Amino acid sequence: MKKITSLILVLALITSVFAGCKTKKETPEVAAPPETALAYAPQYISVPSNLTWIRDLRVVGDKAYFLAITDVSDSFAPYSMNLDGTEIAALTGFNPPEEGRYVHAMRVDNDLNNYCLDANFGVTVTDAGGRELFALRFDGTRWANGLLQRGDGIYALINESSVAADTKLISIDPDARSWGTTTSVPKQYFAAESDGEYDFWYGDLTGIYGYTIETKRSIELMKWSEADIAAASVSSFAVLRDGGILCALNVNNTAQLVLLTLQQPADTSGKTELTLASMGNLPAGIAEQVAKFNRESAEYKIVTTEYPSMFSLSGTNTEALDAFNLMLISGNIPDIILTNTRIPQGIYTSKGVFEDLYPYLDADENLGGRAALVPSVLSALETDGKLYQLVYDFDVWTVASPRSAVGDRTSWTVDEALELAKSFPDGTPIIANGTADQQLEYIMIFGASDFIAWQTGECRFDSEDFIKQLEFANSFPHGEPVAPSIEAIMNGTYIQPQQLAADGKAVAATALLMNFDTHRAFLDDFGMEITYVGYPTAHGSGTAFSNLSAGISMSASSAHKDGAWAFIRTLLSYDFQMAQFGGMLVSLPTNVAALDEYARRAMEDENLKMTQEEIDTVRNLIAVTEKWERDDFKILAIISEEAAPYFAGQKTAAEAAKLIQSRASLYVNEQK
């Protein structure tokens, strides 16, 4: 279990690098829905609390059938239920999947043969008695996201890549025991049978559509936002004969069912509309909270806008940032802004785009004011004593080393790191698997505030401190960092940076503490006591808070600041943050009470059984961390361009620093 945890952490870090890849997006022709005075209204159906995940929902007659995971099982099993939520029962005669596989979807044909889909492996067909008839496997380039029953046949929905045109509907031929005919269909997240005028229904992150294969046209049925449902929470749906829609939702490890019926729309004329813009896709937790807020608030309704992902394989997506900047320049500034660590936060702050949130936080007695949130996180987010951004979760980005090598220190300078390296064999890297260009990024992540003062426009890139950082970066190998392959990780040939440091083949390794569990994983990887010493800097701590989800800010020009705060505060509450956390790959909550509870659970967990000393190590690291990860990609681009001749031996570090200072100062002051 411990090794699996470590591998998953590595996979998570790799995924975070490539999560923002831009892909070609093709969409079918979508016609507007028929005009109607009615709107879909949600009615939530009570389901047993032990059901933690529902998927593959379908309706036959007056019964709903679905696959579900319970709180005592990690495998999907089939259930039936009346449409009003009563008489939920597990179906008998189901053969659990073999180890390493799980049931993604099930269908029964007219001969009572059962088709069981594993999204990664293929389809297994058994007869009514559970005897396997045949199995169709995927070739490694395909995966499936569902089964559909059309007429007498069963079809699989197959994805061959991330491109919409590579989504196929493939029939399964039970006589030939092979894949049958193939039809290209729209890219979708889930699909459902249709016994009406469409070949099938499908859903995406906007709404539900009916699709006709012959005309290749889609007709919009409804938008999720109109029913105050977070699309990211929907796992499957079924369209009923009377026009209603039964949806399965999975919200914070809790299964929900909601019945949407056409009714006279509720009068929302008295609600004030708030706008929320997200830099990148709206995180699932916030999307659900927006939907919940809209359902419950009598005063406000939030309308969201998503800007394209800020990242691509080649770096930051400047088109997305330009689009966001154009919005700001036009004066069409949203009331609430979801930010991320890679935007030029200093620019927006210096221009007065964001509101100081401290007065709202201090006045919120029900929340608990500043005392409700982790003090060091608040301090790290401050700019000149003001708070222009809040977060509901955080990670700690640092550098770890065997305690026997560095002692109990919580920081070290570049000089101290270089001196310590002399006690290791020649050529031993200070940071495992590090490259020169990578260190330039770390300089900004862990020390941007040492060299840029956005409020005054002052830069210090020609200082001795920065020159020393350049020289330190140049001591690393040149070239792009090579990410480990999934194959190498899974077959055990990949050596983790922590292991290299433990074996004395590196002085230290970067470490992203995503939660208390991560500390235990690092202890296992090192196999010895460790110290979180931080990245070597000119002075001060080289440890920084990071945030892999989103920060949240309020527009200084908003006409509805009380309404904006009414939503922002919900993200800081104990209830919201506890609902977000609890799994292995999550971050740390900023609510103090939630952090305390999270620590308690880590100590009581039968698998972890973390000690008070281990918990204290993480909490002490949180307490002494003073910085927030800031990384203006344009400043980093200047540094990288001007450092390249130095790395190539064509300039000295001082000459490179002088050019960086000139260009960076010009850029920073242009933004004022």
C-alpha positions as CSV (number, residue, x, y, z in Angstrom):
1,M,0.0,0.0,0.0
2,K,2.8,2.4,0.9
3,K,4.6,1.8,-2.4
4,I,1.3,2.3,-4.3
5,T,0.9,5.6,-2.5
6,S,4.3,6.8,-3.7
7,L,3.7,5.7,-7.3
8,I,0.3,7.5,-7.3
9,L,2.0,10.6,-6.1
10,V,4.5,10.4,-8.9
11,L,1.8,9.9,-11.4
12,A,-0.1,12.8,-10.0
13,L,2.9,15.1,-10.4
14,I,3.3,13.9,-14.0
15,T,-0.3,14.4,-14.7
16,S,-0.2,18.0,-13.3
17,V,2.4,18.9,-15.9
18,F,0.4,17.7,-18.8
19,A,-3.1,18.3,-17.5
20,G,-3.5,21.5,-19.5
21,C,-2.7,20.1,-22.9
22,K,-4.6,21.8,-25.7
23,T,-6.4,19.3,-27.9
24,K,-8.2,19.7,-31.2
25,K,-11.9,20.1,-30.4
26,E,-14.6,19.2,-33.0
27,T,-18.3,19.5,-32.2
28,P,-21.3,18.3,-34.2
29,E,-23.9,20.7,-35.6
30,V,-26.1,21.4,-32.6
31,A,-29.6,22.8,-33.2
32,A,-31.4,24.9,-30.5
33,P,-34.0,23.2,-28.4
34,P,-37.6,23.6,-29.3
35,E,-39.1,26.7,-27.7
36,T,-41.0,26.1,-24.6
37,A,-42.2,28.1,-21.6
38,L,-41.2,25.3,-19.3
39,A,-37.9,24.6,-17.6
40,Y,-36.3,21.6,-15.9
41,A,-36.6,21.8,-12.1
42,P,-34.6,19.4,-9.8
43,Q,-36.1,17.1,-7.3
44,Y,-33.5,15.2,-5.2
45,I,-34.2,11.6,-4.4
46,S,-33.0,10.2,-1.1
47,V,-30.7,7.2,-1.5
48,P,-29.0,5.1,1.2
49,S,-25.9,6.9,2.6
50,N,-23.8,3.8,2.1
51,L,-23.9,4.3,-1.6
52,T,-20.8,6.4,-2.4
53,W,-20.7,6.3,-6.2
54,I,-23.4,5.6,-8.9
55,R,-22.8,5.2,-12.6
56,D,-24.3,3.6,-15.7
57,L,-27.9,4.6,-14.8
58,R,-30.7,3.4,-17.1
59,V,-34.5,3.0,-16.8
60,V,-36.5,0.0,-17.9
61,G,-40.2,0.2,-17.3
62,D,-40.9,1.6,-13.9
63,K,-37.4,0.6,-12.5
64,A,-34.0,2.3,-12.5
65,Y,-30.9,0.1,-12.8
66,F,-27.4,1.3,-12.0
67,L,-23.9,0.2,-10.8
68,A,-22.9,1.4,-7.4
69,I,-20.0,1.3,-5.0
70,T,-20.8,1.1,-1.3
71,D,-18.8,2.3,1.8
72,V,-17.7,-1.3,2.4
73,S,-16.7,-2.3,-1.2
74,D,-14.4,-0.8,-3.8
75,S,-16.1,-2.7,-6.7
76,F,-19.1,-1.7,-8.7
77,A,-22.2,-4.0,-8.4
78,P,-25.6,-3.8,-9.9
79,Y,-28.7,-2.4,-8.1
80,S,-32.4,-1.8,-9.0
81,M,-34.6,0.9,-7.6
82,N,-38.1,2.3,-7.9
83,L,-38.2,5.7,-9.6
84,D,-39.2,7.4,-6.4
85,G,-36.1,6.1,-4.6
86,T,-37.8,3.3,-2.7
87,E,-36.9,-0.4,-2.7
88,I,-33.3,-0.2,-3.6
89,A,-32.0,-3.8,-3.9
90,A,-28.7,-5.4,-5.0
91,L,-29.2,-7.7,-8.0
92,T,-28.2,-11.3,-7.6
93,G,-26.3,-13.6,-10.0
94,F,-23.6,-11.0,-10.6
95,N,-20.0,-12.2,-11.0
96,P,-17.5,-9.8,-9.5
97,P,-14.7,-8.8,-11.9
98,E,-11.3,-10.3,-11.6
99,E,-8.6,-8.4,-9.7
100,G,-7.3,-5.3,-11.4
101,R,-10.6,-4.7,-13.3
102,Y,-13.9,-3.2,-12.6
103,V,-17.3,-3.0,-14.1
104,H,-17.9,0.2,-16.1
105,A,-21.2,-0.6,-17.7
106,M,-23.6,-3.5,-18.1
107,R,-26.4,-4.4,-20.5
108,V,-28.6,-7.4,-21.1
109,D,-29.6,-8.4,-24.6
110,N,-32.9,-10.0,-25.8
111,D,-31.5,-13.5,-25.2
112,L,-30.7,-12.5,-21.5
113,N,-26.9,-12.5,-22.2
114,N,-25.0,-10.1,-20.0
115,Y,-22.5,-7.6,-21.5
116,C,-20.0,-6.4,-18.9
117,L,-17.7,-3.5,-19.9
118,D,-14.3,-2.7,-18.4
119,A,-13.3,0.7,-19.8
120,N,-9.7,-0.3,-20.1
121,F,-9.8,-4.0,-21.0
122,G,-12.9,-4.7,-23.1
123,V,-16.3,-6.4,-23.0
124,T,-17.1,-9.8,-21.5
125,V,-20.3,-11.6,-22.5
126,T,-21.9,-14.2,-20.3
127,D,-25.1,-16.2,-20.5
128,A,-28.0,-16.0,-18.0
129,G,-26.3,-18.5,-15.8
130,G,-23.0,-16.6,-15.6
131,R,-21.0,-18.8,-18.0
132,E,-18.6,-16.8,-20.2
133,L,-19.5,-16.9,-23.9
134,F,-16.8,-14.7,-25.4
135,A,-14.7,-11.6,-24.6
136,L,-13.6,-8.7,-26.8
137,R,-10.4,-7.0,-25.8
138,F,-9.1,-3.5,-26.6
139,D,-5.7,-3.3,-28.4
140,G,-4.3,-0.6,-26.1
141,T,-5.2,2.4,-28.3
142,R,-8.8,2.4,-27.3
143,W,-10.9,2.8,-24.2
144,A,-14.6,2.8,-23.7
145,N,-16.9,5.0,-21.8
146,G,-20.2,3.2,-22.1
147,L,-22.6,0.6,-23.5
148,L,-25.8,1.4,-25.4
149,Q,-28.7,-0.9,-26.3
150,R,-30.3,-0.1,-29.6
151,G,-33.0,-2.4,-30.9
152,D,-31.8,-6.0,-30.6
153,G,-28.1,-5.1,-30.3
154,I,-25.6,-3.9,-27.8
155,Y,-23.1,-1.2,-28.8
156,A,-19.9,0.1,-27.2
157,L,-18.9,3.8,-27.2
158,I,-15.2,3.8,-27.9
159,N,-12.6,6.6,-27.7
160,E,-9.5,6.3,-29.8
161,S,-7.9,9.6,-28.8
162,S,-8.9,12.9,-27.3
163,V,-10.1,14.2,-30.7
164,A,-13.9,14.3,-31.1
165,A,-13.8,12.7,-34.6
166,D,-12.2,9.6,-33.0
167,T,-15.2,8.7,-30.9
168,K,-17.0,5.7,-32.3
169,L,-20.1,3.7,-31.7
170,I,-19.2,0.1,-32.4
171,S,-21.7,-2.8,-32.5
172,I,-21.0,-6.1,-30.8
173,D,-21.8,-9.1,-33.0
174,P,-22.8,-12.0,-30.7
175,D,-23.0,-14.5,-33.6
176,A,-19.5,-13.8,-35.0
177,R,-18.3,-13.0,-31.4
178,S,-16.5,-9.9,-32.7
179,W,-16.7,-6.2,-33.1
180,G,-19.2,-5.2,-35.8
181,T,-20.0,-2.0,-37.6
182,T,-18.4,1.3,-36.7
183,T,-20.0,4.8,-36.7
184,S,-18.4,8.1,-35.8
185,V,-20.4,10.0,-33.2
186,P,-19.9,13.2,-31.2
187,K,-17.4,13.3,-28.4
188,Q,-19.3,12.9,-25.1
189,Y,-18.8,12.3,-21.4
190,F,-21.8,9.9,-21.0
191,A,-24.6,8.6,-23.2
192,A,-28.0,7.0,-22.7
193,E,-30.5,4.9,-24.7
194,S,-33.3,6.6,-26.6
195,D,-36.6,4.9,-27.6
196,G,-37.8,8.0,-29.4
197,E,-36.9,10.0,-32.4
198,Y,-33.1,10.0,-31.7
199,D,-30.6,7.2,-32.0
200,F,-29.2,8.0,-28.5
201,W,-28.9,10.8,-26.0
202,Y,-25.5,12.1,-24.9
203,G,-24.2,14.6,-22.4
204,D,-21.2,16.9,-22.2
205,L,-20.1,19.6,-19.7
206,T,-22.8,21.9,-21.1
207,G,-26.0,19.9,-21.3
208,I,-27.9,16.9,-22.8
209,Y,-28.4,16.4,-26.6
210,G,-30.4,14.0,-28.8
211,Y,-28.3,12.6,-31.7
212,T,-29.4,11.3,-35.1
213,I,-26.8,9.2,-36.8
214,E,-28.2,9.6,-40.4
215,T,-28.2,13.4,-40.3
216,K,-25.3,13.8,-37.9
217,R,-27.2,16.4,-36.0
218,S,-27.6,17.1,-32.3
219,I,-30.7,18.7,-30.7
220,E,-30.2,20.4,-27.3
221,L,-32.5,19.1,-24.7
222,M,-31.3,21.1,-21.7
223,K,-28.4,22.9,-20.1
224,W,-27.1,21.7,-16.7
225,S,-26.8,25.3,-15.4
226,E,-30.5,25.9,-16.0
227,A,-31.2,23.2,-13.5
228,D,-28.5,24.4,-11.1
229,I,-26.5,21.1,-11.5
230,A,-22.7,21.0,-11.7
231,A,-22.0,19.1,-14.9
232,A,-18.7,17.7,-13.4
233,S,-20.8,15.9,-10.8
234,V,-23.0,14.0,-13.3
235,S,-21.9,10.4,-13.9
236,S,-24.8,9.3,-16.0
237,F,-28.5,10.0,-16.8
238,A,-31.6,8.5,-18.3
239,V,-34.3,10.3,-20.3
240,L,-37.7,9.1,-19.3
241,R,-40.7,8.5,-21.6
242,D,-42.6,11.4,-20.0
243,G,-39.8,13.8,-20.7
244,G,-38.2,13.7,-17.3
245,I,-34.5,13.1,-16.8
246,L,-33.1,11.0,-14.0
247,C,-29.5,11.9,-13.2
248,A,-26.9,10.2,-11.1
249,L,-24.5,12.6,-9.3
250,N,-21.4,12.0,-7.4
251,V,-20.6,14.8,-5.0
252,N,-17.7,14.5,-2.6
253,N,-17.8,10.7,-2.4
254,T,-21.5,10.8,-1.9
255,A,-24.0,9.4,-4.4
256,Q,-27.1,11.4,-5.3
257,L,-30.0,10.9,-7.6
258,V,-32.0,13.9,-9.0
259,L,-35.2,13.8,-11.1
260,L,-35.6,16.7,-13.5
261,T,-39.1,17.5,-14.6
262,L,-40.5,20.2,-16.9
263,Q,-42.3,22.8,-14.8
264,Q,-43.1,26.5,-14.9
265,P,-39.8,28.2,-14.3
266,A,-39.3,29.7,-10.8
267,D,-39.4,33.4,-10.6
268,T,-35.8,34.6,-10.3
269,S,-36.4,38.2,-11.2
270,G,-35.7,39.2,-7.6
271,K,-32.2,37.6,-7.7
272,T,-29.1,39.6,-8.3
273,E,-26.8,38.1,-10.9
274,L,-23.2,37.6,-10.0
275,T,-20.5,36.8,-12.5
276,L,-17.7,34.3,-11.9
277,A,-14.8,33.8,-14.3
278,S,-12.4,30.9,-14.1
279,M,-8.9,30.8,-15.6
280,G,-9.2,27.3,-17.0
281,N,-11.9,24.7,-16.3
282,L,-14.0,25.3,-13.3
283,P,-12.9,22.9,-10.6
284,A,-15.5,20.2,-9.8
285,G,-15.8,21.2,-6.2
286,I,-16.4,24.9,-7.0
287,A,-18.8,24.0,-9.8
288,E,-20.9,22.0,-7.3
289,Q,-20.8,24.8,-4.8
290,V,-22.0,27.3,-7.4
291,A,-24.9,25.0,-8.2
292,K,-25.7,24.6,-4.5
293,F,-25.4,28.3,-3.9
294,N,-27.8,29.1,-6.7
295,R,-30.3,26.5,-5.4
296,E,-30.2,27.9,-1.9
297,S,-29.7,31.6,-2.2
298,A,-32.8,33.8,-2.2
299,E,-30.8,36.9,-3.2
300,Y,-28.1,35.9,-5.7
301,K,-27.5,33.7,-8.8
302,I,-24.0,33.1,-10.1
303,V,-23.3,32.8,-13.8
304,T,-19.9,31.3,-14.7
305,T,-17.5,31.8,-17.6
306,E,-14.5,29.5,-18.2
307,Y,-11.4,30.8,-20.1
308,P,-9.2,28.3,-21.9
309,S,-6.6,26.4,-19.9
310,M,-3.6,28.5,-19.1
311,F,-1.2,25.7,-19.9
312,S,-0.1,23.6,-22.9
313,L,2.8,21.2,-23.5
314,S,4.8,24.1,-24.7
315,G,4.2,26.2,-21.7
316,T,1.7,28.8,-20.7
317,N,-1.2,29.4,-23.1
318,T,-0.8,33.1,-23.9
319,E,-4.1,33.1,-25.9
320,A,-6.0,32.3,-22.8
321,L,-4.2,34.9,-20.7
322,D,-4.7,37.5,-23.5
323,A,-8.4,36.7,-23.6
324,F,-8.6,37.2,-19.8
325,N,-6.6,40.5,-20.0
326,L,-8.9,41.7,-22.8
327,M,-11.9,41.2,-20.5
328,L,-10.2,43.2,-17.8
329,I,-9.2,46.0,-20.2
330,S,-12.7,46.2,-21.5
331,G,-14.0,46.9,-18.0
332,N,-16.2,43.8,-18.1
333,I,-14.7,42.5,-14.9
334,P,-16.5,39.6,-13.2
335,D,-17.5,39.9,-9.6
336,I,-15.6,36.8,-8.6
337,I,-12.4,35.6,-10.2
338,L,-10.8,32.1,-9.9
339,T,-7.1,32.6,-10.3
340,N,-4.1,30.3,-10.4
341,T,-0.5,30.5,-9.5
342,R,0.8,31.1,-13.0
343,I,-1.0,34.3,-13.7
344,P,0.8,37.6,-13.2
345,Q,-0.8,38.2,-9.9
346,G,1.5,41.1,-9.1
347,I,0.4,43.0,-12.2
348,Y,-3.3,42.7,-11.3
349,T,-2.7,43.6,-7.7
350,S,-0.7,46.7,-8.6
351,K,-3.4,47.8,-11.0
352,G,-6.1,47.6,-8.3
353,V,-8.1,44.8,-10.0
354,F,-8.7,42.9,-6.8
355,E,-10.5,43.8,-3.6
356,D,-8.8,43.6,-0.2
357,L,-10.7,40.6,1.4
358,Y,-9.5,41.2,5.0
359,P,-12.4,43.6,5.9
360,Y,-14.9,41.0,4.8
361,L,-13.1,38.1,6.6
362,D,-12.7,40.1,9.8
363,A,-16.3,41.1,9.9
364,D,-17.5,37.5,9.3
365,E,-18.2,36.4,12.9
366,N,-20.1,33.3,11.8
367,L,-17.1,32.0,9.9
368,G,-14.7,33.0,12.7
369,G,-12.7,35.8,11.1
370,R,-9.0,35.4,10.5
371,A,-8.8,32.9,13.3
372,A,-10.8,30.4,11.2
373,L,-8.0,30.1,8.6
374,V,-4.4,28.9,8.8
375,P,-2.4,32.0,9.8
376,S,0.8,31.3,7.8
377,V,-1.3,30.7,4.6
378,L,-3.0,34.1,5.1
379,S,0.4,35.8,5.8
380,A,1.9,34.2,2.6
381,L,-1.0,35.5,0.5
382,E,-0.7,39.0,1.8
383,T,0.6,42.0,-0.3
384,D,1.6,44.9,1.8
385,G,-0.7,43.8,4.6
386,K,-3.7,43.3,2.3
387,L,-5.4,40.1,1.1
388,Y,-6.3,40.0,-2.5
389,Q,-6.6,36.3,-2.9
390,L,-7.9,33.4,-0.8
391,V,-7.6,29.7,-1.2
392,Y,-9.6,26.8,0.2
393,D,-6.7,24.3,-0.1
394,F,-2.9,24.3,-0.3
395,D,0.2,22.1,-0.7
396,V,3.7,22.7,0.6
397,W,6.4,22.8,-2.0
398,T,9.8,22.2,-0.6
399,V,13.0,20.1,-0.7
400,A,13.7,17.1,1.4
401,S,17.0,15.5,2.5
402,P,18.1,12.8,4.9
403,R,18.4,14.3,8.4
404,S,21.8,12.7,8.7
405,A,23.0,14.9,5.8
406,V,21.5,18.3,6.6
407,G,20.4,18.2,10.3
408,D,17.3,19.9,11.6
409,R,17.5,23.2,9.7
410,T,14.4,24.6,7.9
411,S,16.4,26.5,5.3
412,W,19.8,26.8,3.7
413,T,21.5,29.3,1.4
414,V,23.2,28.5,-1.9
415,D,26.6,28.8,-0.2
416,E,25.6,26.3,2.5
417,A,24.2,23.9,-0.1
418,L,27.3,24.0,-2.2
419,E,29.5,23.6,0.9
420,L,27.5,20.6,2.0
421,A,27.8,19.0,-1.4
422,K,31.6,18.9,-1.0
423,S,31.1,16.1,1.6
424,F,29.6,14.0,-1.2
425,P,31.5,12.3,-4.1
426,D,32.3,14.6,-6.9
427,G,29.5,15.1,-9.3
428,T,26.7,14.4,-6.8
429,P,23.8,16.7,-7.7
430,I,22.3,18.9,-5.0
431,I,18.8,18.3,-6.3
432,A,18.0,14.9,-7.7
433,N,17.2,14.8,-11.4
434,G,17.4,18.6,-11.6
435,T,18.4,20.6,-14.7
436,A,19.7,24.1,-15.2
437,D,16.6,25.4,-16.8
438,Q,14.4,23.8,-14.1
439,Q,16.4,25.7,-11.5
440,L,15.5,29.0,-13.2
441,E,11.9,28.2,-12.6
442,Y,12.6,27.3,-9.0
443,I,14.3,30.6,-8.5
444,M,11.0,32.3,-9.3
445,I,8.7,29.8,-7.5
446,F,10.6,30.1,-4.3
447,G,12.0,33.6,-4.4
448,A,10.2,35.8,-6.9
449,S,9.4,38.3,-4.1
450,D,13.1,38.6,-3.4
451,F,13.7,40.1,-6.9
452,I,10.4,41.9,-7.9
453,A,8.4,44.6,-6.1
454,W,5.3,45.0,-8.2
455,Q,3.9,47.9,-6.2
456,T,7.0,50.1,-6.7
457,G,8.3,48.5,-10.0
458,E,11.7,47.9,-8.5
459,C,13.7,44.8,-9.7
460,R,16.9,43.3,-8.2
461,F,18.0,40.9,-10.9
462,D,21.4,42.5,-11.1
463,S,22.0,41.9,-7.4
464,E,24.7,39.6,-6.0
465,D,21.9,37.4,-4.6
466,F,20.5,36.7,-8.1
467,I,23.9,36.3,-9.7
468,K,24.6,33.6,-7.1
469,Q,21.3,31.9,-8.0
470,L,22.2,31.9,-11.7
471,E,25.6,30.4,-10.9
472,F,23.9,27.7,-8.8
473,A,21.5,26.9,-11.7
474,N,24.5,26.6,-14.1
475,S,26.0,23.8,-11.8
476,F,23.2,21.5,-13.0
477,P,23.0,19.5,-16.2
478,H,21.7,21.4,-19.2
479,G,18.7,20.2,-21.2
480,E,15.0,19.5,-20.7
481,P,14.0,17.4,-17.7
482,V,12.8,14.0,-18.7
483,A,9.6,12.8,-17.1
484,P,9.6,9.1,-16.2
485,S,7.4,6.9,-18.4
486,I,4.3,5.2,-16.9
487,E,5.9,1.9,-17.9
488,A,9.1,2.5,-16.0
489,I,7.0,3.5,-12.9
490,M,4.8,0.5,-13.0
491,N,7.6,-2.1,-13.7
492,G,9.8,-0.7,-11.0
493,T,12.7,0.4,-13.2
494,Y,12.2,4.1,-12.4
495,I,14.2,5.3,-9.4
496,Q,12.4,8.1,-7.5
497,P,14.4,11.2,-6.6
498,Q,13.8,10.5,-2.9
499,Q,15.5,7.1,-3.3
500,L,18.5,8.8,-5.1
501,A,18.8,11.1,-2.1
502,A,18.5,8.2,0.4
503,D,21.2,6.3,-1.5
504,G,23.6,9.3,-1.4
505,K,23.4,9.8,-5.1
506,A,21.9,13.3,-4.6
507,V,21.9,15.6,-1.6
508,A,18.2,16.3,-1.7
509,A,15.0,15.9,-3.7
510,T,12.1,18.2,-4.4
511,A,9.0,17.3,-2.3
512,L,5.4,18.4,-2.8
513,L,3.4,17.7,0.4
514,M,-0.2,17.4,-0.7
515,N,-1.4,16.2,2.7
516,F,-0.3,14.4,5.9
517,D,-0.3,11.1,4.0
518,T,2.4,12.4,1.7
519,H,4.8,12.9,4.6
520,R,4.4,9.2,5.4
521,A,5.0,8.3,1.8
522,F,8.3,10.3,1.8
523,L,9.4,8.6,5.0
524,D,8.8,5.3,3.3
525,D,10.7,6.4,0.1
526,F,13.7,7.6,2.0
527,G,13.6,4.8,4.6
528,M,15.1,7.2,7.2
529,E,14.4,10.4,9.1
530,I,14.2,13.4,6.8
531,T,14.3,17.2,7.0
532,Y,12.3,19.6,4.9
533,V,15.1,22.0,4.2
534,G,13.6,24.0,1.4
535,Y,15.2,25.1,-1.9
536,P,18.6,26.8,-1.6
537,T,18.1,30.6,-1.8
538,A,20.2,33.7,-1.2
539,H,18.5,34.1,2.2
540,G,15.3,33.1,3.9
541,S,13.2,30.0,3.4
542,G,13.0,28.1,0.1
543,T,9.7,26.5,1.0
544,A,6.5,27.9,-0.5
545,F,2.8,27.2,-0.4
546,S,1.3,26.0,-3.7
547,N,-2.2,25.5,-4.9
548,L,-3.2,22.9,-7.6
549,S,-6.9,23.9,-7.7
550,A,-7.8,27.5,-7.6
551,G,-7.4,30.8,-5.7
552,I,-10.4,33.1,-5.5
553,S,-10.5,36.9,-5.7
554,M,-13.1,39.6,-5.7
555,S,-13.2,42.4,-8.2
556,A,-12.5,45.8,-6.7
557,S,-15.1,47.2,-9.2
558,S,-17.9,44.8,-8.4
559,A,-21.2,46.4,-7.6
560,H,-22.2,43.4,-5.5
561,K,-19.3,42.8,-3.1
562,D,-21.5,41.6,-0.3
563,G,-23.0,39.0,-2.7
564,A,-19.6,38.0,-3.9
565,W,-18.4,37.5,-0.3
566,A,-21.6,35.5,0.4
567,F,-20.3,32.9,-2.0
568,I,-16.5,33.2,-1.3
569,R,-17.1,32.5,2.4
570,T,-18.8,29.2,1.6
571,L,-15.5,27.9,0.2
572,L,-13.8,28.7,3.5
573,S,-16.2,26.9,5.7
574,Y,-15.5,23.8,7.7
575,D,-18.4,21.9,6.0
576,F,-17.3,22.7,2.4
577,Q,-13.6,21.9,3.1
578,M,-14.3,18.6,4.9
579,A,-16.6,17.6,2.0
580,Q,-13.7,18.2,-0.4
581,F,-11.0,16.2,1.6
582,G,-10.8,12.7,2.8
583,G,-9.2,10.8,-0.1
584,M,-5.5,10.2,-0.6
585,L,-4.7,12.6,-3.5
586,V,-6.1,15.8,-2.0
587,S,-4.5,19.0,-0.6
588,L,-4.6,20.4,2.9
589,P,-7.6,22.5,4.0
590,T,-7.2,26.2,4.9
591,N,-9.9,26.0,7.6
592,V,-8.2,25.5,10.9
593,A,-10.9,23.2,12.3
594,A,-10.9,21.1,9.1
595,L,-7.1,20.8,9.2
596,D,-7.3,19.7,12.8
597,E,-9.9,17.0,11.9
598,Y,-7.8,15.9,8.9
599,A,-4.8,15.4,11.2
600,R,-6.9,13.4,13.7
601,R,-8.1,11.1,10.9
602,A,-4.6,10.6,9.7
603,M,-3.6,9.4,13.1
604,E,-6.6,7.1,13.5
605,D,-6.5,5.7,10.0
606,E,-5.8,1.9,10.2
607,N,-3.5,2.0,7.2
608,L,-1.6,5.1,8.1
609,K,-1.5,5.2,11.9
610,M,0.6,8.4,11.8
611,T,2.3,9.4,15.0
612,Q,1.8,12.7,16.7
613,E,5.5,13.4,15.9
614,E,4.8,12.9,12.2
615,I,1.8,15.1,12.3
616,D,3.7,17.8,14.1
617,T,6.5,17.7,11.5
618,V,4.0,18.7,8.8
619,R,2.2,21.3,10.9
620,N,5.5,22.8,11.9
621,L,6.5,23.1,8.3
622,I,3.2,24.8,7.5
623,A,3.8,27.2,10.4
624,V,7.3,28.3,9.2
625,T,6.4,28.6,5.5
626,E,6.3,32.3,4.5
627,K,6.0,32.4,0.8
628,W,3.3,31.6,-1.8
629,E,4.4,30.2,-5.2
630,R,4.5,33.0,-7.7
631,D,5.7,32.5,-11.2
632,D,5.1,35.2,-13.8
633,F,5.8,33.3,-17.0
634,K,6.8,36.4,-19.0
635,I,9.5,37.2,-16.4
636,L,10.6,33.6,-16.5
637,A,10.8,33.7,-20.3
638,I,13.1,36.8,-20.0
639,I,15.3,35.0,-17.5
640,S,15.5,31.8,-19.6
641,E,16.3,33.7,-22.8
642,E,19.1,35.8,-21.2
643,A,20.5,32.9,-19.2
644,A,20.9,30.7,-22.2
645,P,24.1,32.5,-23.5
646,Y,25.6,32.2,-20.0
647,F,24.8,28.5,-19.8
648,A,26.5,28.2,-23.2
649,G,29.6,29.9,-21.9
650,Q,29.1,33.0,-24.1
651,K,28.5,35.4,-21.2
652,T,29.2,35.7,-17.6
653,A,26.5,35.4,-14.9
654,A,26.9,39.1,-14.1
655,E,26.4,40.1,-17.8
656,A,23.3,37.9,-18.1
657,A,21.9,39.3,-14.9
658,K,22.4,42.9,-16.2
659,L,20.4,42.1,-19.3
660,I,17.7,40.3,-17.3
661,Q,17.5,43.4,-15.0
662,S,17.1,45.7,-17.9
663,R,14.4,43.7,-19.7
664,A,12.5,42.7,-16.5
665,S,12.5,46.3,-15.1
666,L,11.1,47.6,-18.4
667,Y,8.4,44.9,-18.4
668,V,7.4,45.4,-14.8
669,N,7.1,49.2,-15.1
670,E,5.1,48.9,-18.3
671,Q,2.5,47.0,-16.3
672,K,2.1,49.7,-13.7
